[in-house]
Amino acid sequence: MSSKIHCKDTVIIITGKYKGKIGLIKNIFSNGKAIVKGININKKHKKPSQNQSGCILEIEAPIQISNLMIFNKSTNKPDRICFKIKNGKKIRIFKSNNQIIK
């Protein structure tokens, strides 16, 4: 089954702490989670070692894909996706206005 959301898609968060925020997908994992750029940032404290000093790292944590919807820039709203076959290739299309997703 083809995934509806791909890397480098613009998505909007529909539930949770970051509801309404828009970001770009950096990575998608096989367990149904994705990393969105600039969203769900956690701080990790790193102990000093012999070669490096200690620091606080900001790491983007994964978000469940069910909490994301693709963002339609022409309507400025979250949208659903459907698939159509055109010239023997499967393409993704926005459901609201039948525009091809690039």
C-alpha positions as CSV (number, residue, x, y, z in Angstrom):
1,M,0.0,0.0,0.0
2,S,1.3,3.4,-0.9
3,S,1.7,6.0,1.8
4,K,-0.4,9.1,1.6
5,I,2.1,11.4,3.2
6,H,5.7,11.5,1.8
7,C,8.9,13.2,2.8
8,K,9.1,16.9,2.0
9,D,5.3,17.3,2.2
10,T,4.0,20.3,4.0
11,V,1.7,19.1,6.8
12,I,-0.4,20.6,9.6
13,I,-0.7,19.1,13.1
14,I,-4.4,18.3,13.8
15,T,-4.2,17.2,17.5
16,G,-2.0,17.6,20.6
17,K,0.3,20.2,22.0
18,Y,1.3,21.6,18.6
19,K,-2.2,21.7,17.0
20,G,-2.4,24.1,14.1
21,K,1.4,24.3,13.5
22,I,2.6,23.8,9.9
23,G,5.9,22.1,9.1
24,L,7.8,20.1,6.5
25,I,8.3,16.3,7.0
26,K,12.0,15.4,7.3
27,N,11.7,11.6,7.8
28,I,9.1,8.9,8.0
29,F,9.6,5.7,10.0
30,S,8.0,2.3,9.4
31,N,6.3,2.3,12.8
32,G,3.8,5.0,11.7
33,K,5.7,8.0,13.0
34,A,7.3,11.0,11.3
35,I,9.7,13.8,12.2
36,V,8.4,17.3,11.3
37,K,10.9,20.1,11.0
38,G,10.7,22.6,13.9
39,I,7.9,20.7,15.8
40,N,7.9,18.5,18.9
41,I,11.4,19.6,20.1
42,N,12.7,17.9,23.2
43,K,15.8,18.9,25.1
44,K,18.5,16.3,25.9
45,H,21.2,16.9,28.4
46,K,24.6,15.5,27.4
47,K,27.1,14.8,30.0
48,P,30.6,16.1,29.6
49,S,33.2,13.6,28.4
50,Q,37.0,13.6,28.2
51,N,36.9,15.2,24.8
52,Q,33.8,17.4,24.9
53,S,32.1,19.7,27.3
54,G,28.5,19.1,28.4
55,C,25.6,20.7,26.6
56,I,21.9,20.8,26.0
57,L,20.8,19.4,22.6
58,E,17.4,20.2,21.0
59,I,16.1,17.1,19.2
60,E,13.0,16.8,17.1
61,A,10.9,13.9,18.4
62,P,8.7,11.8,16.1
63,I,4.9,12.4,15.8
64,Q,2.2,9.8,15.0
65,I,1.2,10.1,11.3
66,S,-2.5,9.9,12.3
67,N,-2.0,13.3,14.0
68,L,-0.9,14.9,10.7
69,M,-2.8,16.1,7.6
70,I,-1.3,17.3,4.4
71,F,-1.6,21.1,4.0
72,N,-3.2,22.5,0.8
73,K,-1.6,25.8,0.0
74,S,-4.2,26.9,-2.5
75,T,-7.1,26.7,0.1
76,N,-4.9,27.3,3.2
77,K,-6.6,24.3,4.9
78,P,-5.7,20.7,5.8
79,D,-6.9,18.3,3.1
80,R,-7.4,14.6,2.4
81,I,-5.6,12.7,-0.4
82,C,-7.0,10.3,-3.0
83,F,-5.1,8.3,-5.7
84,K,-5.8,8.3,-9.4
85,I,-4.0,6.5,-12.3
86,K,-2.9,8.8,-15.0
87,N,-0.8,7.5,-18.0
88,G,-0.2,4.2,-16.1
89,K,1.2,6.0,-13.0
90,K,-0.4,6.3,-9.6
91,I,-0.6,10.0,-8.6
92,R,-1.8,11.7,-5.4
93,I,-4.5,14.3,-5.7
94,F,-6.1,16.7,-3.1
95,K,-9.8,15.7,-2.5
96,S,-11.2,19.2,-2.2
97,N,-10.0,20.7,-5.5
98,N,-8.6,17.7,-7.5
99,Q,-5.1,19.4,-7.8
100,I,-2.1,17.1,-8.3
101,I,0.3,17.0,-5.3
102,K,3.9,17.8,-6.3
